[in-house]
Each structure stands twice: as structure tokens, then as C-alpha cells.
Amino acid sequence: MSDRNWSHLLDVPAFPQERYAKLADRLAALMKTQNDVLLIQAEAVLALEAVATSLAQPRLKALNIITSPYGAWFGDWLKRGGCEVVNLVAEAGRPITVDAVRRELNQHPDIAVLSLVHAESASGILNPLEEIVRLSREKGVLAVVDAVASIGGHSLDVDKDHIDIAVIGPQKSLAGPVGLSAISVSKRAWAMLNHGNAPRGSMLSLLDQKEQWLDTGRGILPGTPAPLEFFALEAALDRVEAESIDFSQKRHRLAATATRRALTALGVELWVPDEEASALVTAVKLPVAVQRADLVSQAKIDGSDISAAVGPGTDYLIRLNHTGLRANKEPVLANIKALAHALRHHGHSNKVDKAIEVVDETYSSAAKQ
Ligand SMILES: *Cc1c(COP(=O)(O)O)cnc(C)c1O
């Protein structure tokens, strides 16, 4: 370690207090919302826990959609607060269907809150967000969306889709710091958050955040803000804005398309069809009889990132990561080469040259458009 000089990380000046509000406004612009945006000084899981804990009360009934461990936790936090939770669990490793959501909403007319994850990096699926939030709006149900992984990778339009509460994190598709996150809150959501059972004097309290930051003119954040994280967020936003959020989404879509075409050329079976696939990671079934952990450890070259999928029903799936800065041609190629090489080691005859050509073609035809 002695050859490393990290001293520039020490003695960091305070983050200028007039810039917190600006950061919230810049995040609101990425989320396409006029709603209030709170800055949370912790990773996104804590922001999700804060939302569930702040909403939960005994007289509330929620439809919680589960397509990964994150959704399961959200339901548990709601229950902990006394909420009556109807968990709607998707087929293992698959997106939820609009029909299943409609059925539950019709069956439980007293449901007041609906929660779901937009895109999953755990299994590489995309939930039909627009249709689901349209249903919830028709029923007057408050929509809560975990867009932590999807922001920057998929289109997210909080106001157009009337998403009452959206939670985001900068560290996935936006390739920013992991130690903070943000929550957008609509007027309707504030009304629902303002109840007798709401936590106060708590890091999980959204009402505390409102009183101590929004209502005091959005100066310095309550508590002790971690300056490194906020400087890093600012740098990440500079980069995202220079590229544009729409281009970031296109870059993720292109990486996913190139990855999926190349995998097909390799003769590897994709886990979900295009319309159900996230642009963040691509999940495939193991095409050979091999321990998944062995294959994952063998599918490694410089610049590649292949890992085991996460969550129920994903035991035979591996993920090729093309999120954030990885949504570019070089990392996509590295993944394909790493996987092809490891599979050949196990007797899977694949045409890696053809797969590389497919990636090249996908990128060059996109460049011509
Ligand atoms: C990564 C992720 C989270 C949690 O973010 P952390 O920063 O790891 O706390 C929550 N939801 C989804 C969908 C994610 O992909």
C-alpha cells in the first residue's frame, strides 16, 4: 500500500452548503420531476428502508411486487411498521406481469400503496413500469418505485408517469458514488407520509428531512454530511449531464443489444426475451454442466465482469454486467471473450470470432445512425 498516495482524500473541505440544493435540482432533472427531492446520506437500501418505514402504519394496505431480494425487504419493512402487505411474487427470476398486478388491485380495492423495482440488476429483468403505474394511478393508489439501478440505464420520467415516490442511487447506471442516494416525493406522497405512526427523530424519517431541510430553505443538510460523497456526486452529475441522460440510456440499450446478439452467436441461451430484459446486465443459462462458481471464476479476463445472478430461481444463471461505464464496447467485448473462453474449457464449442464480429457490427451500425 505504501506506493499509493491517498492523501488528497484527507482533510477534505466541507461541501459548500449552497450546493446541496443545486445537487437535488440536478437529480430532479435526471428523474424528470418537479417533486421535492431529498438527499439521503447513505446507500440506496437505506433510502428504501426510510421510505417503507415512513409510509408504514397499521391502517395502510400495500401491494408489494417482488422480483428480487430488494422487493422482499421492502415488504418486510412495511410489515414491521404495522402495514398490511400483499406480496405479489413474480415467477422466479422473471418480471411481474401487468395482468397479475391488475388482478391483485381488483381483488383488494382497499390497497393504498403499490411498490415495485423498475429494472433489476439481480437477474437482468425489466418490469413493465409504465403500465403498472398507469394502473395504480387509475385506482388512486400511491406508486413507489425503486429506480436505483435503472436511472441512467432506462427511461425514467417521474412526472409523466406520476410516480409518487422514486428512490435512486448514483452508483449503478450513473457510475457515481455509492454512499448517498435520493428520494423524490410528490405532494400526494407527503400527505400520506404525514401520519401519527410516522417515525420522528430518526435517520429513517422523511418528515424529519422535510422539516429540517426542505422547510428551512435547503441549506446545509441535517447531521454531518460526508463531503467526499457529495463532491463525487457532483463529479458524476457533471459527467452524466455532459453526455445527457438520454444518451446514457441509449448507450446502455446498445450494450445490452450487442451483448445479447453476441451471446446468441455463441449459442448461449438468453434468460428473458428482449422486451423483458434490463439494459443493465444480461442473464444467461449455463449451457454446460459445470458448477456455476467454477465457471464464474474462470470467466475472467481484464475488463470483464461476470457473476452469479442473485435471488430465487436464478441458481443456473450468470450475469454479464454492462452497467454504468461498462455500457461500452470494450467491456461488452471483454465479457463475451471471457465467457466464450471459459465455456470452451468445458467442451462448449462456440464461435468466439463470430460473436466478436456481431459486437463490432452492432456498434458500427449504431454509429451510422
Ligand atoms: C443496487 C440496488 C439497490 C441497493 O443499492 P445499494 O446502494 O447497494 O444500497 C436497491 N435496489 C435495486 C434495484 C438495486 O439494483
The ligand as an SDF file (V2000), in Angstrom:
LIG
                    3D

 15 15  0  0  0  0  0  0  0  0999 V2000
  -28.3130   -1.8530   -6.0720 C   0  0  0  0  0  0  0  0  0  0  0  0
  -29.7560   -1.7910   -5.8230 C   0  0  0  0  0  0  0  0  0  0  0  0
  -30.2730   -1.3390   -4.6160 C   0  0  0  0  0  0  0  0  0  0  0  0
  -29.4310   -1.0180   -3.4230 C   0  0  0  0  0  0  0  0  0  0  0  0
  -28.4620   -0.0900   -3.6250 O   0  0  0  0  0  0  0  0  0  0  0  0
  -27.2470   -0.0100   -2.5950 P   0  0  0  0  0  0  0  0  0  0  0  0
  -26.5590    1.2150   -2.9980 O   0  0  0  0  0  0  0  0  0  0  0  0
  -26.4580   -1.2370   -2.8190 O   0  0  0  0  0  0  0  0  0  0  0  0
  -27.7960    0.0790   -1.2410 O   0  0  0  0  0  0  0  0  0  0  0  0
  -31.6430   -1.2710   -4.4760 C   0  0  0  0  0  0  0  0  0  0  0  0
  -32.4670   -1.6320   -5.4680 N   0  0  0  0  0  0  0  0  0  0  0  0
  -32.0210   -2.0560   -6.6480 C   0  0  0  0  0  0  0  0  0  0  0  0
  -32.9820   -2.4190   -7.7170 C   0  0  0  0  0  0  0  0  0  0  0  0
  -30.6470   -2.1610   -6.8740 C   0  0  0  0  0  0  0  0  0  0  0  0
  -30.1940   -2.6280   -8.0400 O   0  0  0  0  0  0  0  0  0  0  0  0
  1  2  1  0
  2  3  1  0
  2 14  2  0
  3  4  1  0
  3 10  2  0
  4  5  1  0
  5  6  1  0
  6  7  2  0
  6  8  1  0
  6  9  1  0
 10 11  1  0
 11 12  2  0
 12 13  1  0
 12 14  1  0
 14 15  1  0
M  END
$$$$
